[in-house]
Amino acid sequence: MYKLKPLPYKLSSLEPFIDTHTLGLHHKKHHENYLNKLNALLIKNKYDYRYPIEELSSHIMEFEGNDREDILFNLGGVINHNIYFESMSTKKEMPNIALNSKIIKTFGSFDDFKKAFKEKALAVKGSGYTFLVMDENKNLDIVNFYNQDCPYFHGLTALLCIDVWEHAYYINYENKRDLYIDNFFEIMDFSKANDKMN
């Protein structure tokens, strides 16, 4: 079965930007719930777990038609949360030379990237995520995905992600999504994004 990825930091590590209670609920309740539902659907379909989880959507036609939509929804929930939790840390690693060059070429500067990322995240209506993505030609873009739609379902590589479902921030920030996004920049970590540039 696919396993729940442990957080790469302690539950209290992201305080005061994301509180321990919110992070714990998010990881152990919301994230794990998507994983459990995904595994139950895959077991029902006698799936042998031959593919890395990021590649599973490319093989969705191998599953029963009635289950495909539910598999994709829960699969997106798992992958999107994996990327979100890996996009934050107390290390706050910045983009490496290759990624930083791409950011400057695409957005003008790192500050311009942050401004564009915030504007995009504020524009999400309802539940969703904002991603920094890379296409097959290593071109960058900032894209919103709603509910549990996922960059990998569209041939894109996810480099960085902020979750803007209300459960990600409402206990701390209530309706102040702009402040949540500003504080996300204080713990934003590009270590996984840098690895994907290689």
Steps between C-alpha positions, in 0.01 A plus 500: 500500500600860464624636833446834671812710456620621838541873539863606448479707820331497840138608531611803698777600257294739289372704795391778506424499127305172510396381843556148630129419523426600139804315364415186698138497383604571146757220480341229713134562420456660158811363328479152648128480421572549128769233518275247675220553249743470210647176630152355559401575140824354364465182706142466375641514147768241585776748424854371558665838574739472207518875427644788701206699633577800275462275193175332600273746320666408168359150545150593614338307213618177662237546772126446500318790338274563801805541728721716281365837613528407869851363450614821333338719766668318789826459309509875447432551868803290590743644243396862552545471875838328459620795292351758736663357811833471315475865390551622857769461762709690748800464264339738249733386221497747212492411129827364367680671212308313230157559652574859597606576142171352375302705753673824400457424129130419544386753761766772495633453853443286808287775655292515182453123523374534858260777396365291211472191722303692763267655242430157355437345843263781596307437176407141592124489543396237751735210567825440319874544473749730331804335344826603347524247217744401228404357162692243298717776352584632849289813454353634825148616574277570800175306474191453717342157537159457659380238746749214454600552139876458473784620272609141431160429344587759234860405423648769725763463771407666828788694655328689782148515641283691743175344620222760511221272617369670815602209723863590424482838670162593649576422867788750497397747234120475471417677172840672465635289217737783399677483837522120479667533159742767625599272788535202266786692339672504842520117502509432125765240415633423152709192585267256320448743214878528458529120481243492218704746294786250469 
